[in-house]
Amino acid sequence: MKVLMSIDTVLGINRRNIEFVMSLNRREHFVLVDNKIVTKSILEKNGIPGAKMLGSIDSFFGIDGLLQTLSEHPGFVLKPACGSGGNGIVVVKKHHGEFWQLANDEKWDKAKQVEHIQNILYGTFSSDTTGDCAFAEELIQTHPELLKLSSIGLPDIRIIIHKGTPVISMIRVPTRMSQGKANLHAGGFAIAIDIATGITGQGWFRGKAIEKHPEKDIPLAGIKIPFWKDMIDLCPLLYTCFPLGYMGVDFAVDSSHGPLILELNARPGLEIQNVSGTGIRTILERS
Amino acid sequence: MLKKCDWSKITIYTCIGLFLIIISIKLVVLKYRPSQVIPLEGWIVEISMAGTGNGRDLSITHFLPPTEPGQRIEHEKYTGDFDTYSTDFTHTNRIVNYTFDQPVGQVSASYSFMVVPQKIVFDLPDSFSVSSTVASQQEQYLQADTLIQKDAPEISEKAEQLGIAAMSNGIDIIRAIFDYCHSTIQNANFSGETDAVLACRLGEASCNGKSRLFVALCRNAGIPARLVGGLILQGKEKRTTHQWVEVFIHSKWVSFCPLNGHFAQKPENYMVFYRGDHNFFRRTKNIKFDYSFSLSNVLIPREDHVSGRKFLDFTSVWHLLEDSGISLSVLGAILVIPIGALVTIIFRNIIGIQTFGTFLPALIAYAFLGTGLFWGALIFFTIIAGGAALDYLVSKLKLLHTPRLTILMLFVVGCLLAFGVWGITYGNDTITRAFFFPLAIHTITIERFFIISQERGIGKSFSVLGWSMLAVAFCYMVMSSLTLQMIVVFFPETYLLVLAGAIYLGRWTGLRVSEMYRFRSLIFANEPDEGTHVN
C-alpha cells in the first residue's frame, strides 16, 4: 500500500514560477538566455566557453550566404535563436554535395534546407511569433567518456543554479529511439549526477527509474562526468553574467575543448527531481 | 498555500470587502430583492411547416397558445408563402388557418411567439364529494367519445378494481386514478393514437394513451376531466407535442400529467396550446406535409413585467446597455466569459491539465452557447481533426508558415459554411448556428494541434485536444447557467469576486493534481514493514 511520504519536498510548477522564476528572475533578463545568440555573445565577452558560432542570419536575404558559409564546414548544428525544447534544431554530420546528412541519417536537399531556415526565421519554433534568427554552431565531438553512453546525438549535462549555487544535476542522453535527441519526452533518458562528486546515480527513462542503459547492456551508476569541477566552478560566474537567481545551464563536453555551454534556461523543467529521486524544494529553501 | 504577499492579500480582501459593501447597499439601502431582479426565463418557439400542394388549394390549421394564468404569449408572428392567414376561436381554443391558392412546389409557413411560462401548484381541498349533477358547462367533460370510452366494460372493471366505487372523497378517487395511470401503466413511446381502452389493455402507453385513460376513469367516476395539448419547453428541436389532463375540482381546472408524474401542478416548462382531444394540425388531405418545433431560451428583463419601480442602480450592466439593442441573453453570455476563464485557470493551475491556449476553452465554450455542448463539440472536433489532416497534406507542399495558416482558415470557413447550409437544408437550426463559430479559434487550434503532433506525436495532440474539450465542457456548464449570467449582469460587483479568485489562484503555490501523479515516486512510498524506518 502506498503511503504519503512528504509532499513538501517536491517543487511544483506553481511554486517554481511564483517563488523562484518570478521572484528571482527579472523579466528583462529573460532575453539574455532565451535568445541563444545574445547568450553566446555574453559568454564570449566573459571568456566562458561555448560552442563556436559559425554564422547567423535574421532575414531571408541571408539564407544563401549562410548556406555558403556552412558548406565550408564538414558538420554543424543549425538552431533557432529563440527556440525551446530542442525544436527546430538540426544536426548535420556531413555534406554530400549539396545534400546535408543529418544525425538521424536523413538527407536534406537544398529546397528542404531553405524551407527549414525560412521556418526558423518565421518564428515557427520560437514563442516569438514576430520572427526569429537562425544560427549555426560548430559540431561538438562528444567526450569519449560520454560516448560510451551514446553514439548518436549529443549528451548534455543540466545543472540547476540557485543564486549562483549548483543544487541539482542530471545528464540527458540521446538514444536511437529519440533519433539523437536528448529530450526525455522525445525518447532520451537521463541519469542523476551527484553535485558534490560528479558521479552518476540512477537513471530515468519513460517515467521509471532504471539502472541499465535502455539500449545497451551497461550500468548507469558510477560514471564520473569529465571536467565536473570546471562546470561547478563556472556556476557563480554564470550567475554574475546572467543575473537570474533560478536558472538551468546545459553543458556539453567536447573531446578537445572540454565543457562548453549550449544554452541557459530561465524556466528549467522539474523532471530533474524524478531523475534524481529527490524533490528540490527543501534544497532550494535551505540554500 | 497562499504565499504571504501583502499586496495580493490586501487586494483580495479589498475586493471581497467592496463586494460585500455594494451588495449590502443594494439589499439594505436600495431594498433590492434578487427575486425581483433575476429575469424571467422565456422561450421563443417557432413552428415551421412545409407542404407540397401539387396544384391544388392547400390549407393548414393549427392551434395557437392562449395567454392565461401560467403562461403569457407575446410577439406572435406569422410568416411564409401563404396567400392568407386568419385566426379564430373554436370553443375554448384559438386557431390559425393558412391558405395557399393552388401552390406549385413546396410552400411553407411559420408561426413564432415568445412564451413566459410559470409553474402553477394547485391548492387542493382535503376532500370533495363527487356530485351527481354538474353545471352545464362541464357536462361535455363527462361524456364518452370515440377515444375516451368511459363507459366501456374494461374501464368500468378497472374502476372497480381500483375501488373507486367505495371511495367517497373525490381527492382519493383522483389519487387512485393518477397512481394507476402513472405507475401501473408503463411509459411507452407509441406513435399514432392510443385510446383509453387500448392503453388499459396493453398496460403501457405514451402520453396520449395515458391521458385518455385518466380522463376516461375520471368521467366514469363522475368527475369532469379533459385533455390538454401542449408542448414541453425543453431542448432545441422537437417534433412531438405533449398531452396531459385537467380535472374539474371545486370550480377550477387542475392539471395532472400521468406520464411524467405531475400531480395537481403545471410545471414551468409545460405550455398549453389547446384543450380537448384534437390533433395539433389539420390540413388538406393527401399532401406531403412536414413540420418541426424549434425552441430557444431567452431571458426577459423583469422591468417589463414589474410595474412601477425600475431598478436604477449604477451597477446594473443591463441598465447601461438596454437601449443599445443588445439582447439580455447575448449580454449575459458575454459577461460570463471571465468566469469561464476562471474555470480554465482551475483546470490548468490546480488540476494541471494542458489545454490548447490559455483561454481558448472559455472562448470555445462561449461559441457552444449557440449550438449546445453536444453539437458544438461534434462540429468543433470534426473541424479540428479535418483541419489537422489537411495540415499534414499541406505540409508536403513545403509552404511558408503564414500561407499555410491561410489555407487552414479557408478550410475552416468552408466547414462552417457547409454546416450552415446543411442546417438550413435539413431544418436543423442548431447546426446552422455553427456558422457563427469564431473562425480564429478554430484556425489557431488546428495549428497548435498540428505543431504538437509534429513535436510530440499525434497521440499527444489528441490527448491535449481531449483534455481541452473536458475543460470546455466544464466551462460550458458554468457559462450556460442563465442564473449565473443574470447574476453577473445585474450584480456586476460579482466581478470583484472573480478578480479576488484570479489573484488567489495566481498566487497559489500548491502542487497540481497532475503533479501528484507525475512525482508519485517522490511523494508516495510503500508502507514500511514493522521495524523498518522510512526517511
Interface residues (C-beta under 8 A of the other chain):
Chain A: M1 K2 V3 L4 M5 S6 I7 T9 V10 G12 I13 N14 R15 I18 E19 G85 N87 A111 K112 E115 Q118 N119 Y122 G123 T124 H185 A209 L270 Q273 N274 G277 T278 G279
Chain B: K3 N349 G352 K398 L400 H401 T402 E455 R456 R507 W508 T509 G510 L511 R512 E515 M516 R518 F519 R520 S521 L522 I523 F524 A525 N526 E527 V534
